[in-house]
Amino acid sequence: MQSIIDASNQMNINSQDIHDLVHITHTIEERIGSTVEIVNGAVDASNKTVQDFEEIASVAGHLNILIDEVNTKLETFHT
């Protein structure tokens, strides 16, 4: 009879441990979800920064071409 009581007590302990693990797992899942949102935000910001740099580089390249054209025209006035 004592072994049945011991087994029942152990089953209750195991059941509580499982319940605690489920709660911990849920908390971890929420934290992972929050972390994913933060990382996605950082990736989006990084992508925007890269796009901004690409646009700046494009504009700078265009300005360089215009400056070269102006310099070429100015040289014709010097000669």
Summary of the structure (lengths in Angstrom):
residues: 79
radius of gyration: 33.9
end to end distance: 115.8
largest distance: 115.8
contacts: 151
relative contact order: 0.04
helix: 97%
strand: 0%
